Amino acid sequence: MENKPWYASKTIWGVALAGIGLIAAHWGVLIAPDDATLNGVIEIACKVAEVVGLVLALYGRIKAQSAIGKPTA
């Protein structure tokens, strides 16, 4: 099986995106504390990032044909 670098993995990028969404939502990222509408949009964006990241990770794992590691020359 051919190896590929970690940054070429859809699974890694999906997990990273989901993690960013989770962390941002957990820490309560506020851009404009006085604007409830904008903060609602940001909250939705965090949730969308989580879902898209998880779907990308699952898709990447299903479609993977190479292991992550040092590329073979």
N, C-alpha and C positions, 0 to 999 in steps of 0.2 A: 504494500500500500504506500502510495506517495504521500509525503508530508507537506504541510503548508504552514506558513507563518501564522502566529496567533491573530494578527490584525486582519487576516483574510477570512476569518471565520464569522459567518452570519450568527452562529450561536453566541459567540463572545459579544458581538455588537448588540444582539438582542437582550442579553442579560445586562449589559452595561446601560442600555436605554431604560429598561425596566427599573434598574437600581436607581438611576437618576430621578425617575418619576417618583419612586417610593421615598427617597431621601428628601426631595423637594417638598412632597406632600407632608411628610412627617415633621419636618422642621418648620412648616408653615411659612413658606416663602411669600413675602408680601412686597409687592412693588409699590402700591399706593394704599397705605393703611386706611385712608378716608374714602376710598372708592370700592364699595362692595361689589359692583358689577365687574370691575377689572379683576378683583381677587377671585370672584366666581369663575371667570374665564381661566385664570391661572390654575385654579383647582381642577377644572375640567381638563386642561392641558396636561397636568400631572397624571391624571387617571388615563388619558389617552396614551401618553408615553409608556405607562406601565403595560397596558393591554397590547399596544403595538410591539413593544419590546419582547413580551412573552410570546406573542405569535411569531415574531421573527426568530426567536431562539428555538422554538419548536420546529418551525419550517427548516431552519438551518441544520438542526440535528437530523431531521428526516432525510434531507437531501445530501448530507455530508458523504463525500466519497474519498476524502483524504483525512488523515490524522493530523492533529496539530503538533508541531515539533519543528526541528531544524529541517529546512528544505533539503531534499537530496539533490546533489549536483548532477 
